[in-house]
Amino acid sequence: MDLNYSDEEQAFRAEVRAFLAENLPAEVSDKVRRGISLGKEGHEKWHATLNARGWLAYNWPREFGGAEWNAVQRHIFEEECAAAYAPRIVPFGLSMLAPVLQKFGTKEQQNHYLPRILSGEDWWCQGYSEPGAGSDLASLKTRAVRDGDHYVVNGQKTWTTLGQYANWIFCLVRTDPEAKQQEGISFLLIDMTTPGITVRPIVLLDGTPEVNEVFFDDVRVPVENLVGEENKGWTYAKYLLTHERTNIAGVGFSQAGLDAVKRIARIETANGRPLIENPHFAARLAQIEIDLMAMATTNMRIISQAASGQAPGVESSMLKVKGTIIRQEINDLTRRAVGPYAMPFASEAVEGDNAPIGPDYAGPVAAHYFNNRKLSIFGGSNEIQRGIIAKVKMGG
């Protein structure tokens, strides 16, 4: 297995780098670097820029309007975007729902929803987690009862990322309460403007309402919005989560974070010596870099397998566990590197013309540290992933 990049792949990297240099506005990159929210409009503008180049749906087949990049090209693109501090591509419609529709959706669903995802006409959010049903997702209780040509949905979803912007939500609902947990779940597409839906923001430690609670009170959903077969939703959910867990590994984000903490560590401190000269700090930094290099190599092995047509299985769980641990360790080391400037500020203290005290690079550190504590929980907690790995690899 050759893990080196070919000449063609190196040329593709140069093409991506040139595109970012020409099309990524400096003020946008600066906002991403400083941890300032772009809002819905900012993300939509970046999506439109990528879509105009034909690179927004890079993981989609060409028949659906995608670029149909192979796994290596996708990895290179994500790595370069992270290094350039490009806005992340909001994944819910593009990378999570779209693969499900392409594999399990009807032709009518594909023809209607996929173009609207590309154009930005629809903004999707994910309705999976519930109070008491997060990592143990199969215990979800949101009900959908068939009533003629509609399902009537009642229940609650939580931790719905960017749901305040969404006009559609893809939901797991229980359609057969008598069946075994995984066997009574269906996958529904729900218009967020339907009467009976209430969205309530959850303000996080960094002062932002990134996630939300979504309540369903006798919400009527047309039967044609069912994806696949009734009570087969768990199959589609697992397919979606495999894509999500692989993306959570975030090799590019970790490399960008590591480069940032190295830059901070080389700045002279009050005693005139840079932090990189502190043996304890340097040892921690070296260990994280070694771990990241090992994970990147593993990631390349899996990418190479995917490029040859092999679908990721338990390997996506392995990447999810190790990748999220490394990102959290980098966040923690960065927090320690900036010292008291990493203290969180009340959101009202930094609104308007007020800015956090300290150097520019310290601004997003507290927000990143606290926000990324979630990485080891969402997409299936790391504890659940370790159980999957044990069961598959060791027959547990």
Backbone torsions as a table, in degrees:
resi	resn	phi	psi	omega
1	MET	NA	116.8	-178.8
2	ASP	-90.4	114.6	-177.9
3	LEU	-96.6	6.6	176.7
4	ASN	-85.6	150.3	178.3
5	TYR	-77.1	139.3	177.1
6	SER	-76.8	170.8	177.3
7	ASP	-61.3	-39.2	179.1
8	GLU	-64.0	-39.4	179.7
9	GLU	-70.4	-36.7	175.8
10	GLN	-65.4	-37.8	177.2
11	ALA	-65.6	-37.8	177.5
12	PHE	-64.9	-40.5	177.3
13	ARG	-59.4	-43.5	179.3
14	ALA	-63.0	-37.0	178.5
15	GLU	-65.1	-44.1	178.8
16	VAL	-63.7	-44.1	-179.1
17	ARG	-61.3	-41.1	179.2
18	ALA	-67.2	-39.6	178.1
19	PHE	-61.5	-44.4	-179.8
20	LEU	-65.2	-40.3	179.6
21	ALA	-62.6	-33.4	-176.3
22	GLU	-87.9	-31.5	-168.8
23	ASN	-114.1	-11.7	179.2
24	LEU	-92.1	108.5	-178.5
25	PRO	-61.0	140.6	-177.9
26	ALA	-60.5	-37.2	-178.6
27	GLU	-68.2	-30.8	177.0
28	VAL	-71.2	-47.1	178.1
29	SER	-58.7	-40.2	180.0
30	ASP	-64.9	-40.1	177.2
31	LYS	-62.0	-43.3	179.0
32	VAL	-62.8	-44.7	-179.4
33	ARG	-61.5	-37.0	-177.0
34	ARG	-89.7	0.9	177.1
35	GLY	74.5	25.3	179.3
36	ILE	-90.9	132.0	-177.6
37	SER	-64.1	137.7	176.4
38	LEU	-86.8	-17.3	-175.3
39	GLY	70.1	177.3	-178.4
40	LYS	-63.0	-42.8	-176.3
41	GLU	-62.2	-40.7	-179.5
42	GLY	-64.1	-42.5	177.9
43	HIS	-66.3	-39.8	-179.5
44	GLU	-64.0	-38.2	178.3
45	LYS	-64.0	-42.1	-179.9
46	TRP	-68.8	-40.0	175.7
47	HIS	-58.9	-43.2	-179.3
48	ALA	-64.8	-37.3	177.8
49	THR	-62.9	-46.1	179.0
50	LEU	-66.5	-39.2	-179.0
51	ASN	-65.5	-36.8	178.7
52	ALA	-63.6	-30.8	178.1
53	ARG	-85.3	-9.8	-177.5
54	GLY	83.3	17.8	-174.0
55	TRP	-112.0	3.9	-178.4
56	LEU	-69.2	-50.8	-179.1
57	ALA	-96.2	60.5	-173.6
58	TYR	-68.3	-20.2	179.9
59	ASN	-96.2	0.8	-179.4
60	TRP	-86.5	151.2	170.7
61	PRO	-65.7	153.8	-179.3
62	ARG	-61.8	-31.3	-178.0
63	GLU	-62.7	-20.1	178.8
64	PHE	-105.0	8.7	178.5
65	GLY	95.0	14.1	-178.8
66	GLY	-94.8	174.5	179.1
67	ALA	-84.9	-19.4	179.9
68	GLU	53.9	45.9	175.3
69	TRP	-70.3	150.5	173.9
70	ASN	-80.0	175.9	-173.4
71	ALA	-62.8	-34.7	-179.5
72	VAL	-69.1	-43.1	178.0
73	GLN	-61.3	-42.5	178.7
74	ARG	-61.1	-42.7	-179.8
75	HIS	-63.1	-44.3	180.0
76	ILE	-62.0	-45.3	-179.5
77	PHE	-60.4	-47.5	-179.0
78	GLU	-64.4	-37.4	178.8
79	GLU	-65.1	-45.1	-179.5
80	GLU	-68.0	-38.7	178.0
81	CYS	-63.0	-41.9	178.9
82	ALA	-64.7	-41.7	-179.4
83	ALA	-65.8	-32.0	-178.8
84	ALA	-88.5	0.2	-175.6
85	TYR	56.7	46.3	172.7
86	ALA	-78.4	151.3	175.6
87	PRO	-60.4	144.7	177.0
88	ARG	-69.6	149.5	172.8
89	ILE	-78.3	119.3	-179.3
90	VAL	-61.7	120.9	-164.5
91	PRO	-86.8	-14.2	-163.6
92	PHE	-62.0	-46.8	176.5
93	GLY	-79.8	-46.4	-170.9
94	LEU	-72.5	-47.3	-170.6
95	SER	-107.6	-9.3	-177.2
96	MET	-114.4	-57.7	-179.9
97	LEU	-71.6	-45.2	-173.5
98	ALA	-55.2	-46.5	177.9
99	PRO	-60.0	-34.0	178.0
100	VAL	-66.2	-45.9	179.5
101	LEU	-64.3	-39.1	-178.8
102	GLN	-66.2	-30.1	-178.7
103	LYS	-94.6	-37.6	-171.3
104	PHE	-118.6	-13.2	-175.7
105	GLY	-76.8	162.0	175.8
106	THR	-76.6	165.7	177.6
107	LYS	-61.5	-38.0	179.0
108	GLU	-63.4	-42.9	178.5
109	GLN	-64.6	-42.5	179.2
110	GLN	-62.4	-45.5	-177.5
111	ASN	-67.2	-30.2	-177.7
112	HIS	-84.8	-51.9	-168.8
113	TYR	-83.9	-38.4	-173.7
114	LEU	-62.5	-46.4	177.5
115	PRO	-61.6	-33.1	-179.4
116	ARG	-72.4	-28.4	173.6
117	ILE	-67.5	-45.1	-179.5
118	LEU	-63.4	-43.0	-176.1
119	SER	-75.0	-16.5	-176.1
120	GLY	86.1	4.7	-179.7
121	GLU	-64.7	-32.9	176.6
122	ASP	-113.5	135.7	173.4
123	TRP	-114.7	119.5	-174.8
124	TRP	-101.0	151.0	168.2
125	CYS	-131.5	169.3	-172.6
126	GLN	-107.7	126.6	177.7
127	GLY	-109.3	77.3	179.0
128	TYR	-110.5	-67.7	-172.8
129	SER	-64.3	147.9	175.5
130	GLU	-136.0	163.2	170.7
131	PRO	-58.5	117.5	-178.0
132	GLY	87.6	1.5	179.0
133	ALA	-144.2	77.1	178.5
134	GLY	-110.0	-86.8	175.5
135	SER	-65.0	-34.2	174.7
136	ASP	-90.5	64.7	-170.7
137	LEU	-63.2	-29.6	-176.5
138	ALA	-65.7	-12.3	179.8
139	SER	-89.9	13.5	-178.1
140	LEU	-58.3	150.9	-173.1
141	LYS	-121.0	-6.8	178.3
142	THR	-59.0	124.1	-172.8
143	ARG	-101.3	145.7	171.4
144	ALA	-130.8	114.5	-176.8
145	VAL	-108.4	128.2	-179.6
146	ARG	-68.9	130.5	177.0
147	ASP	-138.1	88.1	-178.2
148	GLY	67.5	-119.7	-178.2
149	ASP	-92.5	13.7	-178.6
150	HIS	-134.4	159.4	163.1
151	TYR	-103.9	140.0	175.5
152	VAL	-104.5	117.3	-171.4
153	VAL	-106.2	131.4	174.9
154	ASN	-135.9	136.0	178.5
155	GLY	150.7	-163.0	-175.0
156	GLN	-145.5	138.3	170.2
157	LYS	-115.4	153.5	-179.8
158	THR	-139.6	167.4	-176.0
159	TRP	57.7	35.4	-177.8
160	THR	-80.8	99.9	-173.3
161	THR	-65.3	128.6	177.9
162	LEU	56.7	24.3	178.7
163	GLY	-63.5	-21.0	179.5
164	GLN	-68.2	-18.7	178.5
165	TYR	-96.5	-16.5	-166.5
166	ALA	-79.0	145.4	170.3
167	ASN	-109.4	-4.4	173.9
168	TRP	-141.1	151.7	177.6
169	ILE	-137.3	133.9	171.9
170	PHE	-97.7	130.1	-167.1
171	CYS	-127.1	143.0	164.7
172	LEU	-94.1	128.3	-178.2
173	VAL	-133.5	153.7	179.1
174	ARG	-92.0	117.5	-179.4
175	THR	-106.9	-11.9	176.4
176	ASP	-138.3	93.1	-176.5
177	PRO	-69.8	-13.8	-178.8
178	GLU	-88.2	-17.3	-177.6
179	ALA	-78.4	166.8	172.0
180	LYS	-58.1	153.4	-170.3
181	GLN	-47.9	-53.9	-176.2
182	GLN	-71.3	-19.0	-172.6
183	GLU	-93.0	-3.6	-177.8
184	GLY	-114.4	24.1	-174.2
185	ILE	-111.3	140.8	177.4
186	SER	-124.8	163.4	-175.0
187	PHE	-113.8	111.8	-175.7
188	LEU	-115.7	146.9	172.3
189	LEU	-104.4	122.6	-170.9
190	ILE	-126.2	128.0	175.2
191	ASP	-71.5	121.9	-176.0
192	MET	-69.9	-12.1	177.5
193	THR	-88.7	0.8	-179.9
194	THR	-65.0	136.0	177.4
195	PRO	-55.5	140.3	178.6
196	GLY	102.4	-4.2	178.7
197	ILE	-100.0	129.8	177.1
198	THR	-125.0	131.9	178.2
199	VAL	-112.2	125.4	179.5
200	ARG	-123.9	116.2	-177.3
201	PRO	-65.3	149.2	172.7
202	ILE	-112.2	114.1	-179.0
203	VAL	-80.6	124.6	-176.9
204	LEU	-86.7	178.5	-178.1
205	LEU	-61.4	-27.4	179.9
206	ASP	-85.2	4.8	176.0
207	GLY	87.3	4.7	-177.5
208	THR	-106.9	145.7	176.4
209	PRO	-91.1	64.9	-177.3
210	GLU	-69.9	-32.2	-177.3
211	VAL	-118.0	166.5	-171.7
212	ASN	-146.4	160.2	163.9
213	GLU	-97.8	140.2	177.7
214	VAL	-125.2	123.7	-177.6
215	PHE	-109.2	138.8	178.1
216	PHE	-118.2	120.3	-178.5
217	ASP	-126.0	97.6	-178.0
218	ASP	53.4	47.9	180.0
219	VAL	-82.4	124.3	-177.1
220	ARG	-95.5	121.5	-176.1
221	VAL	-120.1	124.9	179.3
222	PRO	-57.4	143.0	-178.9
223	VAL	-59.4	-31.8	-179.2
224	GLU	-67.3	-7.4	176.3
225	ASN	-87.7	3.6	173.0
226	LEU	-76.4	130.0	175.9
227	VAL	-93.3	127.5	179.8
228	GLY	69.0	-143.4	-177.3
229	GLU	-99.1	150.7	174.2
230	GLU	-62.9	140.6	179.5
231	ASN	69.7	11.1	176.3
232	LYS	-110.5	13.8	-174.3
233	GLY	-63.2	-27.4	-179.2
234	TRP	-63.6	-34.7	176.6
235	THR	-61.6	-43.9	-179.0
236	TYR	-71.1	-35.0	178.9
237	ALA	-64.5	-42.4	179.0
238	LYS	-64.1	-39.2	178.7
239	TYR	-62.3	-43.4	179.0
240	LEU	-65.4	-44.1	-176.1
241	LEU	-66.3	-28.1	176.1
242	THR	-61.9	-41.3	177.0
243	HIS	-66.1	-42.5	-176.8
244	GLU	-64.6	-44.2	-175.5
245	ARG	-66.6	-37.4	178.0
246	THR	-63.4	-41.7	-179.3
247	ASN	-67.3	-31.6	-177.6
248	ILE	-63.9	-23.9	-178.7
249	ALA	-52.8	-41.5	169.4
250	GLY	59.2	48.5	179.8
251	VAL	-58.3	-44.4	-179.6
252	GLY	-62.5	-42.6	178.5
253	PHE	-63.4	-40.4	179.7
254	SER	-65.2	-41.0	-179.9
255	GLN	-65.2	-42.1	177.2
256	ALA	-62.9	-40.5	178.0
257	GLY	-65.6	-39.4	178.0
258	LEU	-64.5	-43.2	178.0
259	ASP	-61.0	-38.4	-179.4
260	ALA	-65.9	-44.4	-178.4
261	VAL	-69.4	-29.5	174.5
262	LYS	-65.0	-41.7	178.8
263	ARG	-62.8	-42.4	179.1
264	ILE	-63.7	-41.4	-176.2
265	ALA	-68.4	-17.6	-180.0
266	ARG	-91.1	-5.0	178.0
267	ILE	-78.0	136.1	-179.5
268	GLU	-64.7	138.3	178.7
269	THR	-92.4	-174.1	-176.7
270	ALA	-60.9	-31.6	-179.7
271	ASN	-87.3	7.3	175.3
272	GLY	87.6	-2.9	-178.7
273	ARG	-112.6	133.1	176.9
274	PRO	-68.8	152.3	-177.4
275	LEU	-62.5	-26.8	-178.3
276	ILE	-61.5	-19.5	179.6
277	GLU	-85.1	-5.7	175.9
278	ASN	-77.5	119.0	-173.6
279	PRO	-58.6	-40.2	-178.3
280	HIS	-65.5	-45.8	179.5
281	PHE	-64.9	-44.1	-179.0
282	ALA	-62.0	-36.1	179.6
283	ALA	-67.4	-41.8	177.7
284	ARG	-64.2	-41.6	179.7
285	LEU	-63.0	-42.3	179.9
286	ALA	-64.3	-40.1	-178.9
287	GLN	-65.4	-40.6	177.9
288	ILE	-63.8	-40.8	-179.6
289	GLU	-65.2	-39.3	177.0
290	ILE	-62.8	-45.7	179.0
291	ASP	-61.4	-40.6	-179.7
292	LEU	-67.1	-40.6	177.9
293	MET	-62.0	-41.1	179.4
294	ALA	-65.9	-41.7	179.6
295	MET	-67.5	-38.4	179.1
296	ALA	-62.1	-37.5	177.4
297	THR	-66.3	-43.6	176.8
298	THR	-61.5	-42.2	178.7
299	ASN	-60.1	-41.2	179.3
300	MET	-66.3	-36.1	176.5
301	ARG	-61.2	-44.9	-178.9
302	ILE	-67.5	-38.6	176.6
303	ILE	-62.2	-41.6	178.9
304	SER	-62.6	-39.9	177.0
305	GLN	-65.2	-42.2	179.9
306	ALA	-64.2	-36.9	179.5
307	ALA	-64.4	-24.7	178.8
308	SER	-93.1	7.5	174.0
309	GLY	100.4	2.1	179.7
310	GLN	-87.5	129.3	-179.2
311	ALA	-80.3	139.7	176.9
312	PRO	-66.4	138.5	177.8
313	GLY	-118.5	-114.3	-179.6
314	VAL	-65.4	-18.0	178.7
315	GLU	-60.4	-32.4	178.4
316	SER	-64.4	-33.8	175.9
317	SER	-67.9	-39.2	178.2
318	MET	-61.6	-45.9	179.5
319	LEU	-64.0	-38.5	-179.3
320	LYS	-62.0	-46.2	-178.0
321	VAL	-63.6	-56.4	-174.6
322	LYS	-68.4	-39.8	-179.0
323	GLY	-62.7	-41.7	-178.6
324	THR	-72.0	-34.6	176.9
325	ILE	-63.2	-43.8	-178.7
326	ILE	-64.7	-44.0	179.8
327	ARG	-62.4	-39.3	178.7
328	GLN	-68.1	-36.1	177.8
329	GLU	-66.2	-38.4	177.4
330	ILE	-65.7	-42.3	176.6
331	ASN	-59.0	-42.6	-178.4
332	ASP	-67.1	-42.4	-179.4
333	LEU	-66.8	-37.2	177.0
334	THR	-64.8	-41.1	178.0
335	ARG	-60.0	-42.2	179.3
336	ARG	-68.6	-34.3	-177.2
337	ALA	-66.6	-36.6	-177.8
338	VAL	-89.4	-4.8	173.0
339	GLY	61.1	-134.8	-174.6
340	PRO	-63.6	-20.1	178.8
341	TYR	-69.5	-11.4	178.3
342	ALA	-87.1	0.7	178.2
343	MET	-63.7	136.3	179.6
344	PRO	-69.2	147.7	177.7
345	PHE	-111.8	143.8	172.8
346	ALA	-59.1	138.1	-173.8
347	SER	-56.3	-37.0	-177.7
348	GLU	-69.2	-18.5	-179.0
349	ALA	-77.8	-16.9	-177.0
350	VAL	-119.2	16.3	178.4
351	GLU	-82.9	161.2	177.6
352	GLY	63.6	-128.3	-177.7
353	ASP	-85.4	-4.6	-179.6
354	ASN	-78.8	137.9	179.3
355	ALA	-127.2	152.6	177.7
356	PRO	-59.2	146.6	177.6
357	ILE	-73.0	140.6	175.5
358	GLY	115.9	179.9	-178.7
359	PRO	-66.6	157.6	-175.9
360	ASP	-57.3	-40.5	-175.5
361	TYR	-68.7	-15.4	-178.3
362	ALA	-84.3	-15.0	-173.7
363	GLY	-51.4	-52.1	-174.3
364	PRO	-87.4	0.2	-169.5
365	VAL	-62.2	-48.8	-178.3
366	ALA	-63.1	-44.2	-179.3
367	ALA	-61.4	-43.9	179.6
368	HIS	-64.6	-42.2	-178.9
369	TYR	-60.2	-50.1	-177.4
370	PHE	-70.4	-43.4	-176.3
371	ASN	-64.0	-38.7	-175.7
372	ASN	-80.4	2.8	170.2
373	ARG	-63.9	-22.8	-178.1
374	LYS	-73.3	-18.7	-171.5
375	LEU	-58.1	-36.0	-178.3
376	SER	-82.4	2.0	-179.5
377	ILE	-110.5	-50.6	-173.5
378	PHE	-75.8	163.2	-175.2
379	GLY	72.8	17.1	-173.4
380	GLY	95.4	114.9	-173.7
381	SER	-59.0	157.6	-179.8
382	ASN	-61.2	-30.8	177.4
383	GLU	-64.8	-42.2	177.7
384	ILE	-64.5	-40.9	-179.5
385	GLN	-64.3	-37.7	177.9
386	ARG	-64.5	-35.9	176.1
387	GLY	-64.2	-40.8	177.9
388	ILE	-62.8	-45.3	-179.6
389	ILE	-60.5	-45.1	-179.6
390	ALA	-62.2	-42.2	-177.0
391	LYS	-66.1	-42.1	-175.9
392	VAL	-76.7	-45.3	-172.0
393	LYS	-88.4	-27.1	-175.8
394	MET	-119.5	5.0	177.4
395	GLY	68.4	29.2	-177.9
396	GLY	-75.1	NA	NA
